[in-house]
Structures are given as C-alpha cells and as structure tokens.
C-alpha cells in the first residue's frame, strides 16, 4: 500500500509543474497563478516566491548542477533563472503563442522550448540568444526532451508522430508515426536505455539504440495528462482524471494505481531516490506519497 505522507495548499490556482533540486534541498513548484515557489525539504516550508511571469508557468527544468533552472509560460516566453538569488538571467522571446515546455540539456549549454505556435526553438543558455527555429508541427508542440548525451532533441505535438533532431544543427534524423491524435510525451529515461512515448490511447516503450518497440500499453482511460520518469529510470508515472498510474519501464508491469479526489492531475515528480512521489493538482494542492 502507498502511504500518503502530506497534503498542503501550494498555489492559488492549478499546480502545473514540480521539480527537486539535485542536492535534494528544495522542491520548486509552478502554477497557473503565474508564480514560482521554493519549498524547503523535508519540511515543505515555503521560503521564496518568484513573480516574473505574467501568465501561467507551465513547466520547470532544473540544471544538473542546480545553479539555474528554466521555466515556460503562457505569456509566450521562457525564462532562465539563477536558483540561489531567484533573479532572471535571460527572458527568451520569440514564440507567438503559449510556451508549454522548456528544457535544459544535460550539459546546460542549451535550452529547448516548445510552443503552441508549432515551433521548437533552441537557445544558448550563456547569453539567451536564439540558435535555431524548427518548424516542428502544424499546430501545438506538447513536449520537448534532450537525450541524456545532449546530442539529440525529441519533440511531440498534436498529431500521431514524434520527431528527433540532431543538436545543435537541428537536422531531422527520425520521425516515428505510431500514436493517435496527439503525442503528449516523448522522453528518454535518465540512463538512456529506454525511450517512452505517450499518445492519446497508448504508452509505448522503445529501445533507442535500434528504435525497436519493446512494449505497448493500452490505456483504460484516454487522454493522459502529465507524466514523469523516476531518477533511477525504473518507473514512469502518468496522470489521468482522478488517478495516477505507475508502470515498470523495463517490463511494462503496472505497479501502482493512486486514486485522488481532484479531477485535474496537473504535475508529477519523483524524489531523487525514487522512494517518494509528488503530485500537483487542480485543487491547488501538492500531495506526497511514500512508495513501496
């Protein structure tokens, strides 16, 4: 059985993303209230609030050294922040619609942003300059992710395909058409041994060394919401209305079903040691469970 450890009010609107700093000292949350918040671990005491975005803050990506992080927003920008001071280092302007995703590469040299304008942009983190623009999809981009070695960038969006580009050239190297309606997630595991793609009806697990499809899991409920992969690369959690499902990535076994009161499951995160699980929701709260 899972044990619910804590529930607390975090934002004044939906909790849209969660991330834990590499030293395990701080949980960072973002919300539809336009705010970025720092919570001291393990007490979850609020100790800093950042108010630079003017609309919903949709995603967070924390650099491996913990010194900087990136956020994306419905105000059409992404921002790069200094963690310690909370100051904005760069505001990345160039998208015409909501920026739904912003992700730092493993070496922190690049940031990829994905927008509802259908474009993916690559930026230099040192000076915030735009390097390339990829006309990725006709409509919404939903997800961007770097390979662990930083040499490839994957993007998903409205439609049945995810694409992979070389970095930093932006050369398209692979397109995979397997899903229906939307690819809401396309992501390498941290160890690089597996790759997962999430469509409206299925979770697919791939071997990225040869792009062989290892496992297809059919969802009982269509249209998954957020997803996250555990730092140990063993588990993937996907949110749906009123529940979160956790699978073993290697064999596709369903490990846990977490039923929750709020319909809107909007953000998910594992602790650094993969022993606890966090969820942010439309009821403005964050919940933390101890995993078996």
N, C-alpha and C positions, 0 to 999 in steps of 0.2 A: 504494500500500500504506500502511496505517496503521503507525505506529511506536509500540510500547509503550515509554514513557519510564520508568515507575516502578511498582512494586507494593510496598505496605507494609502491615503489620499496624496497624489503626487502632482497633478496639474488641475487647472480649472476647465480643461476640455480633454479630448482623447489623448492618450499617451501613445505617441506614434513610433518612437524608437528607443532602444536601450543599448548601452554598451558599458563594459567594465574595463577600466584602465589596466595595462599589463602588469602593474605591481599589485593589483587587487585591492587598492585602497579606496577606489571611488567608482560608484555607479553614475553614469551620465544618462539622463533621460531627456527626450524632446517631446513637444506636444503641439496640439492644434491651437494652443493658447499663445503660440509664437515664441515660447520660452525654451531655453536650455538650462537644465538644473543638475547640480552636483550633489550627490548623496554619499556621506561618509560610510564606509563599510568597516565592520559588520553591523553597525547600529542603524544605518539608513537615515541618519540625521542630515537634514538639508543644510549645506553650508555655502552655496553660491548659486546665484541665478543670473543668467545672461539674457539680455533683451535686445539683441541687434537685428534679428529678422523681423519683418513686418507682417508676415503671414505664417501659416503652419510650417513647423520644422519637421520634415518628413523622414529624414534618415540621419544616422551618425556613423562615422568610420573613424576609429582611433588608431593612430600610428603605432607600429610595433614598439617604438621606444617610449610611447606615452607622452611625448612632449607636445604633440599637436593633434588636432582632430579636425574632421571636415563634416559639415552639415549641408543638407539640401533643403530647399524651401519652396513653397507655393508662391513666394514673392519673385520668382524666376531667377533667383541667384543661388549660388553655393558659397559657403564661407570656410576659410581655413582659420583655425583658432590656435592661440597659444594656451596650452592647458593650465599652466601654473597661474598666469595672470588673468586669463579669461578674455584677453584682448583679441580682436580680429586682426589677423595678419594680412589676409587678402579676401576681397569680395570678388567672386568670379561672375562676371556679367557677360551675357551673350545669347542665352536661351530666350525664347519668346513666350514660353508657357511654363507651367509648374515644373520645377526640377524635383523629380521623385527620388533620385538616387545620386549619391556622391561617394566615391570610394577611393581610398588611398592605396597605392601599390605597396608591396611588401618592403621595398627599399625607401618608401616615402618620397620618391622623386617625382611621381606623377599622381594626378587626381583625375578620375574619370567621372563625368556627370551624364546622367540620362534624363531626358525631359519629355513631357507630353507634346513637344513640338516635333517628335520623331527623331531627334538628333542626339548623338553621343559626342561629347567633346572631351579632349584630352588636354590637361593643363600642366604647366610646370609649377611645382609647389614652392620653389625658391622665390619666384617673383610674381606668381599668379598669372603668368602670360598664357594665352590660348595657343596650343601647338597644332592641333588638327580638329576638324569637324567631320564626323562620319554621318552621312545620311542613312541612318540605320533602319528606320521603319517609316511607313507612310503615316502612321499615327503614333500613339503613345509608346514610348520606351517605359518599361516597368522595372528593369533590373540591369545592373552592371556589376562585373566582378573580374578582378585580375587573377590570373593563375598564380600559384604560390611563388614561382620563379620570376614573376613580373614580365614575362615575355609575351603573354597573350592576354587579350581582353575579350570577355564574352558579354553579349547583350541579348536581352529578351524583350518582347513587347507584344502589342496586340497583333494577333496572327498566330500561325502554327509553327513558327521557326525561331531557333536561336542561332546567332552568328558568332564567329570567333575571328578576331583581327590580330595581326602582329603589332607589337608595340616597340618603338614609337611610330612606325611608318603608317599604321592604320590599314595595311594591306589585308584584305579579306582572305582568310585561309580555309574557312569551313562554314557551311550552313547546314543545319540539321532540321528537317521538317518531319516532326513526329507527333506534335501535340495538336489540340483543337482550340480555337478561339483566341487563346492568349497563352504566352509563356510568362508566368508571374515570377518565376525564379529560375536561375541558371547559375550554378556555383560549384567551384572546386572545393573539395574537402581541404582542410589546412595542410594535411600531409601530401596532397596532390595525387593520392592513389585512386580516388573516385571523383566523379562529377555527377551532380544531380540536376535534373531539370523538372520543373513543375508546371503542368498545364492546368486547364480548367477541370480535367477529369482524372488525370494520372500523375503519379510520381515515377520518374524514370531514373535509374541508376546506371551510370556508364563507366567503362574503363577508359580514361582519357589517353592512355598510351596507344590504343588502337581504335578508339571510339566504338568498341563493341558494346551493345546494350546488354547489361548484366541482369537487370530486373525491372519489371513494370508492375507498379502497384496501382490498382484501380481504387479511386476514392468512393466511399459510400455517399458522401455529400460533395456536390460540385462547388467550384469556385473557392479554392483555398485563399486564405488571407496571408498573414506574414509567415516567414519561415526562418529558421536558424540552424546552424550546424554546430555541434559541440566541439570545443577546442581539441579534444582527443580524436576527432574525426570519426567517432563510432556511431553517433546518433544524429538524426535530423528530426526537428520538431516543426510541425505545420499547424497553423491556427485555422479554425473554421468557425462558423457561427456557434457559439455556446460551448466550444470544446477545442482542445489541443491534442493532437496525436503525435506520438514519438515512435520512430522506427529505428531499428538497427540497419545501418547503411550497408554493411557487408552482406547480410543475407535477406534483408527486407522484412524481417520479423517485426510485427507490431509489439512494442514494448510497454507502452502506457497510453491510456486514454484519460485525459483530465477534463472533467466536465465543470463548466464555470457558469455563473449567473449572467454576466453581461453577454449580449449577443456579439458585440463588436470586440473581437480579439485583434488588437492592432500592432502589438510588438512582442517579440520573444527574445530571450537571451539565456545562455548557459553561464554558470560561474566558470572561472578559469580552470578549476579542477573537474569540471563537468558533474559535480555532485549535487548542485542545486540548480533550480530552473526558475526563471523570472518571466512574468507576463505583464504587459501594459494593456489597458483596455479602454473601451468607450465610456466606462463609468468613472474615468479619471484616476483610477487606482492602479497600483502595482502590487502584484501578488508574488510570493516566493514560496517554492516547494522544495523539500528535501527529496532527492531521488534515491531509489533503492540501489 
